[in-house]
Amino acid sequence: MANGKMIGGEGEQGGDLDKIVPPLLMLDESAIKRGGERGGAYLDSLGRYDLSQLTPEEYTYFATCVVTGALEQMTAYLLSRLEQKIPF
């Protein structure tokens, strides 16, 4: 894949399986952007932007927002691809 890391098939290296089974999830620019938006919104709600100043609990929640946002976008992409392939 040109603009992101594929997750599934043979993984980052690629291989014959990727020619048969498309990647399950794609960590691309849109997924990274969504994760950043979610993490940024949390920092906005705190009014703080220096990650070193966050408590352990705040940092854990920030990281959760970033990862969840990226996974949300990756899942949306996967679902849109599945809907395109269903013939009924």
ZIFENKA-V993455 format. One record per run of one state. SS is the DSSP state (2 for helix, 1 for strand, 0 for the rest). FROM is the first residue (numbers start at 1). TO is the last residue. Records with the same first field share a line. If there is no record, write none. Layout:
SS->FROM-TO  FROM-TO
//
This chain:
0->1-3  8-10  14-15  21-24  47-50  54-55  86-88
1->4-7  25-28
2->11-13  16-20  29-46  51-53  56-85
//
